[in-house]
Amino acid sequence: MANPPMSSGVVAATSSVADYLARFDVRSELLVSMYAVTDGLSGLNAGPDDAVTGYNFLVGN
Protein backbone atom coordinates (compact mmCIF):
# COMPACT_ATOMS: atom_id res chain seq x y z
CA MET A 1 0.00 0.00 0.00
CA ALA A 2 1.57 3.25 -1.11
CA ASN A 3 1.19 6.44 0.89
CA PRO A 4 -0.60 9.24 -0.98
CA PRO A 5 0.85 12.77 -0.87
CA MET A 6 0.29 15.10 2.10
CA SER A 7 -2.64 16.72 0.31
CA SER A 8 -4.58 13.53 1.06
CA GLY A 9 -5.60 15.08 4.40
CA VAL A 10 -7.54 17.74 2.52
CA VAL A 11 -9.16 15.08 0.36
CA ALA A 12 -10.14 13.07 3.45
CA ALA A 13 -11.64 16.09 5.17
CA THR A 14 -13.91 16.95 2.23
CA SER A 15 -14.83 13.55 0.80
CA SER A 16 -16.57 10.42 1.99
CA VAL A 17 -14.63 7.85 3.96
CA ALA A 18 -15.43 5.27 1.26
CA ASP A 19 -13.90 7.46 -1.47
CA TYR A 20 -10.81 8.16 0.62
CA LEU A 21 -10.19 4.50 1.45
CA ALA A 22 -10.68 3.55 -2.22
CA ARG A 23 -7.51 5.52 -3.03
CA PHE A 24 -5.38 2.91 -1.23
CA ASP A 25 -6.33 -0.04 -3.47
CA VAL A 26 -7.02 -2.38 -0.54
CA ARG A 27 -8.23 -5.73 -1.86
CA SER A 28 -10.15 -6.81 1.23
CA GLU A 29 -13.66 -5.37 1.41
CA LEU A 30 -13.83 -6.47 5.06
CA LEU A 31 -10.79 -4.37 5.95
CA VAL A 32 -12.18 -1.30 4.19
CA SER A 33 -15.54 -1.83 5.90
CA MET A 34 -13.88 -2.11 9.31
CA TYR A 35 -12.00 1.16 8.86
CA ALA A 36 -15.06 2.94 7.45
CA VAL A 37 -17.34 1.91 10.30
CA THR A 38 -14.97 2.18 13.26
CA ASP A 39 -13.08 5.34 12.25
CA GLY A 40 -15.24 7.07 9.65
CA LEU A 41 -18.72 7.08 11.15
CA SER A 42 -19.66 8.78 14.38
CA GLY A 43 -23.41 8.45 14.51
CA LEU A 44 -26.50 6.89 13.05
CA ASN A 45 -27.27 9.58 10.48
CA ALA A 46 -24.25 9.18 8.17
CA GLY A 47 -23.17 6.42 5.87
CA PRO A 48 -19.73 5.66 4.44
CA ASP A 49 -20.66 7.34 1.15
CA ASP A 50 -21.80 10.64 2.72
CA ALA A 51 -19.66 13.71 2.17
CA VAL A 52 -17.22 14.80 4.89
CA THR A 53 -17.29 11.46 6.72
CA GLY A 54 -13.64 11.31 5.72
CA TYR A 55 -13.03 14.07 8.28
CA ASN A 56 -13.89 11.68 11.12
CA PHE A 57 -11.46 9.16 9.67
CA LEU A 58 -8.75 11.82 9.42
CA VAL A 59 -9.23 12.93 13.04
CA GLY A 60 -9.36 9.35 14.32
CA ASN A 61 -6.12 8.38 12.63
Buried (B, 14 or more C-beta within 10 A) or exposed (E): EEEEEEEBBEBBBBBBBBBBBEEBEEEEEEEBBEBBEEBBBEEEEBBBEBEBBBBBBBEEE
